Amino acid sequence: MPNRQLPSPAITASMFLLVHKPTMARWAIVDRIALGANVRRRRSREERNREIDMRLRPPEFLSCFYGFFGE
């Protein structure tokens, strides 16, 4: 009895995606709908930079920082 040759992993993976990709796409849509308002809006670079600047500033009540940061 001859040995049966298995398909290559690339063919197996492409067949898997061919069959399951529509299902996975539907799940992604359902997940997006289920998350709803919990999905965070993507912020612009300016908004992210502004938030980083605010986090890096020293607390204003610490007078030892006055003058050090050019204030």
Backbone as a ProteinNet text record, in pm:
[ID]
protein_1_A
[PRIMARY]
MPNRQLPSPAITASMFLLVHKPTMARWAIVDRIALGANVRRRRSREERNREIDMRLRPPEFLSCFYGFFGE
[TERTIARY]
85	0	90	73.8	161.6	130.6	235.6	216	147.6	52.4	-17.8	61.9	89.4	166.9	73.2	112.6	31.6	53.4	-49.5	-31.1	65	125.8	221	146.4	215.9	150.3	92.2	156.1	104.6	-31.5	-44.5	-172.9	-277.6	-238.7	-332.3	-379.1	-286.9	-323	-412.1	-380.8	-463.7	-603.3	-613.5	-745.7	-824.1	-755.3	-820.9	-877.6	-795.5	-843	-956.7	-949	-1054.8	-1188.2	-1184	-1307.4	-1350.9	-1256.4	-1293.3	-1287.9	-1229.9	-1217.6	-1353.5	-1453.1	-1583.5	-1642.8	-1625.9	-1677.6	-1604	-1471.8	-1393.8	-1429.2	-1456.6	-1496.1	-1629.7	-1721.6	-1850.5	-1830.6	-1742.4	-1716.1	-1658.1	-1571	-1510.5	-1617.3	-1711.6	-1820.7	-1904.2	-1933.9	-2012.7	-1937.3	-1806.7	-1727.8	-1730.3	-1718.7	-1719.2	-1853.3	-1961.5	-2094.5	-2112	-2063.9	-2079.9	-2002.8	-1885.8	-1808.3	-1877.4	-1934.3	-2011.8	-1935.6	-1989.5	-1932	-1802.7	-1770.1	-1647.8	-1522.6	-1538	-1422.3	-1369.4	-1239.4	-1181.3	-1157	-1187.5	-1162.9	-1012.7	-965.9	-822.9	-790.9	-691.6	-658.5	-550.9	-552.8	-452.2	-317.9	-213.4	-79.1	-69.9	-137.4	-133.4	-197.2	-308.9	-374.2	-285.4	-220.9	-132	-13.1	45.8	160	120.4	0.8	-46.4	-61.9	-117.3	-134.1	1.5	96.6	231	294.7	279.5	334.9	274.9	143.5	77.6	124.7	146.8	191.4	335.1	417.7	558.1	580.6	482.1	499.6	500.9	584.4	586.1	460.6	421.1	306.5	336	236.1	259	285.2	242.7	261.1	404.2	487.9	626.6	711.3	740.2	811.7	955.5	1009.3	1147.7	1163.7	1053.6	1062.8	1054.5	1016.3	1003.7	1140.4	1146.9	1271	1348.3	1334	1406.7	1354.5	1224.5	1163.9	1132.1	1193.2	1174.2	1042.4	987.5	860.5	885
-117.8	0	124.7	215.1	332.9	433.6	503.8	608.4	728.7	782.9	901.6	1025.3	1112.3	1232.9	1340.1	1400.8	1506.1	1637	1723	1852.8	1940.6	2033.6	2122.2	2209.9	2258.3	2345.8	2472.1	2524.6	2645.9	2619.6	2505.3	2471.3	2448.7	2381.9	2357.3	2489.2	2582.4	2711.7	2791.3	2791	2867.1	2807.1	2674.9	2612.2	2647.4	2650.2	2687	2828	2922.7	3060.4	3071.5	2995.6	2998.4	2957.6	2857.7	2807.6	2893.7	2934	2996	3147.8	3210.4	3356.2	3426.3	3385.2	3452	3441.2	3325.7	3307.9	3398.4	3405.3	3490.4	3637.5	3676.2	3814	3845.3	3750.4	3771.7	3786.7	3705.1	3716.6	3853	3903.8	4035.3	4143.4	4133.8	4231.8	4220.8	4098.3	4078.4	4132.7	4107.4	4160	4311.7	4372.3	4518	4573.1	4507.9	4553	4531	4417.5	4386.4	4485.2	4529.2	4624.6	4759.9	4800.6	4923.7	5044.7	5110.6	5235.4	5212.6	5088.6	5062.5	5074.4	5079	5091.3	5234.2	5246	5379.6	5439.9	5567.5	5639.6	5657.1	5638.2	5656.6	5805	5838.6	5978.9	6023.7	6151.8	6206.5	6214.8	6233.2	6244.4	6365.4	6475.7	6595.1	6567.7	6495.4	6463.2	6375.2	6275.7	6187.9	6266.2	6353.7	6433.3	6526	6585.9	6675.2	6598.2	6477.3	6396.7	6358.4	6323.6	6289.7	6410.7	6529	6650.5	6675.8	6656.8	6680.4	6579.6	6455.5	6354.1	6377.1	6434.8	6455.9	6581.2	6670.4	6792.3	6758.9	6828.3	6803.4	6861.7	6809.6	6868	7013.2	7099.1	7242.5	7276.7	7191.2	7223.4	7197.5	7136.5	7113.6	7232.2	7322.1	7444.2	7416	7299.1	7269.8	7258.3	7238.1	7226.4	7362	7467.3	7597.7	7644.2	7695.5	7742.4	7632.5	7510.5	7400.2	7370.8	7383.3	7356.5	7484.6	7595.1	7719.2	7787	7762.6	7827	7953.2
0	0	0	-96	-104.9	6.8	49	150.5	86.8	158.1	107.5	148.3	50.9	80.5	135.5	246.2	306.8	231.8	226.1	160.1	240.3	172.5	240.4	341.6	444.2	542.9	481	375.8	311.8	248.3	182.9	121.2	229.3	336.2	445.8	506.3	528.5	586.6	493	364	270.2	259.7	265.8	263.3	389.8	502.9	628.4	618.6	567.4	554.7	455.1	347.7	247.4	308.8	394.3	454.8	572.7	657.8	784.4	784.8	684	685.8	690	611.2	622.1	762.4	824.4	960.5	1057.6	1044.5	1133.8	1111.7	988.5	959.7	1026.4	1022.2	1088.8	1239	1298	1440.9	1474.3	1389.5	1414.6	1414.9	1321.7	1317.1	1443.4	1484.5	1606.3	1727	1734.9	1846.3	1848	1730.7	1723	1769.6	1728.9	1770.4	1920.2	1970.6	2112.6	2199.3	2152	2230.2	2235.4	2124.8	2119.5	2167.9	2270.9	2320.7	2397.2	2429	2504.6	2418.9	2287.5	2199.3	2209.4	2238.2	2251.3	2114.1	2104	1979.7	1962.6	1841.4	1814.6	1820.3	1899.9	1919.5	1821.6	1793.7	1702.9	1774.9	1697.9	1755.6	1848.4	1813	1897.3	2033.1	2033.2	2160.4	2247.6	2185.9	2262.9	2317.9	2235.3	2280.8	2394.8	2385.5	2490.8	2622.4	2613.4	2734.7	2794.4	2710.5	2759.6	2826.7	2764.9	2824.8	2962.3	2974.2	3102.3	3207.2	3166.6	3262.8	3307	3219.7	3252.9	3337	3342.8	3421.4	3569.5	3643.9	3788.9	3853.2	3966.9	4037.3	4073	4059.6	4080.1	4226.2	4318.2	4460	4507.2	4424	4463	4417.1	4509.5	4472.2	4430.8	4465.6	4428.6	4277.2	4205.3	4060.5	3990	4063.2	3999.2	3952	3833.3	3776.6	3706.4	3752.1	3690.4	3551.2	3531.4	3401.4	3325.9	3364.3	3291.3	3320.9	3437.8	3472.9	3551.3
[MASK]
+++++++++++++++++++++++++++++++++++++++++++++++++++++++++++++++++++++++

